[in-house]
Amino acid sequence: MIPGFGSLMQDVLWCFSQVKGTIDIGVTEADIISTVEFNHTGELLATGDKGGRVVIFQREQESKNQPHRRGEYNVYSTFQSHEPEFDYLKSLEIEEKINKIRWLPQQNAAYFLLSTNVPIPQVPVLRPMDLMVEATPRRVFANAHTYHINSISVNSDYETYMSADDLRINLWNFEITNQSFNIVDIKPANMEELTEVITAAEFHPHHCNTFVYSSSKGTIRLCDMRTAALCDRHAKFFEEPEDPSNRSFFSEIISSISDVKFSHSGRYIMTRDYLTVKVWDLNMENRPIETYQVHDYLRSKLCSLYENDCIFDKFECVWNGSDSVIMTGSYNNFFRMFDRNTKRDVTLEASRESSKPRAILKPRKVCVGGKRRKDEISVDSLDFSKKILHTAWHPSENIIAVAATNNLYIFQDKVN
């Protein structure tokens, strides 16, 4: 077990550390944070927004005069990663929104990361200098995707990475920008026969030949690139049969998987659908070994959530450094943590009302019906415009980053 990771409910008191961003007045669409990612050491934290900007935060050294500021992240570099474009051949506008950021292992004084908007992955490099930090794009990997890129994942060989859109997954070499290899293609000959799309994909953390991808039908496929150049046939297929008693008009929508993540150990896969987080053992394909209800109280609200399009929100999920705790987001700026050992869970809120240094976050509870207690909030009072879609966990410490609209909240445990 990594030092500092104990029982979620008994040993960890989450405290407010920082908030980056402006008060939610006059917030434009371009200011909304669309991805958050720590680098491999946790010393750098990157965010991307819908305006195509990337902001890098660097962790400061501990101050003897201000011990409560330990772990504080300050702006290291800000740059425009992607610009809006127009595809004249297809008459389509290409938005600049940063969908994903992935850090590359550091080889020298420069830091490399992958950032992608809809069709174009890009590798900017940050060069430390005496007076300033300069960000320059070193490579642009373009013209390999027709549809929305939903995932990028760096391989454990550190020579290749993959990018996935709704229908295809491509394999790239970092040194070759004008050519990629198509390793998954689910596009039917007749698009009217299309029944599912790829929603997320990730490489195994240790085996460079293995990767998984999820679909809008709630299934996960594990593929082995040693089997064939085009992984049309999966090595393993993970799917949980639906309970017929729970079947409804919204079943297919809420079963769509929005995120898939390998555990650090590589033994498990975590998936997030609209209402739940599930943990799958690679050796058990027919059902998950763990299922956590994120906001089951929303089942009665699915009709209104469908009407306001919230039911299509894509929530992400993350592991802590020891794979013992799971974190994912919800509405009303709530985010959930589930302790896999004790099976306990907690709901916390990213709010400026608790933004005092070292202020301990109080668990929140949602009341579905009946008499509401003083510390509870009614499900009818939830603000669905405030949603936590993107979160990140420090690779070796209890430090988390939570994106709430245009604000980035950083929390740490009281001992940290």
Secondary structure, DSSP 4 states (H G I P E B T S, - for coil): --TT---HHHH--EEEEEEES--SSS--GGGSEEEEEE-TTSSEEEEEETTSEEEEEEEPPPPSS-GGGTT-EEEEEEEE----EEETTTTEEE-----EEEEPPP-SSSEEEEEE-SS-EEEEEEEE-SS-EEEEEEEE--S--SS---EEEE-TTSSEEEEE-SSEEEEEETT-SS--EEEEE---SSGGG----EEEEEE-SS-TTEEEEEETTS-EEEEETTT-SS--S-SEEE-PPPPGGG--TTHHHHHS--EEEE-TTSSEEEEE-SSEEEEEETT--SS-SEEEES-GGGGGGHHHHHHTTGGG----EEE-TTSSEEEEE-BTTEEEEEETTT--EEEEE--GGG-STTPBPPP-EEE-SSSPPTTEEEGGG--TTSB--EEEE-SSSSEEEEEETTEEEEEEETT-
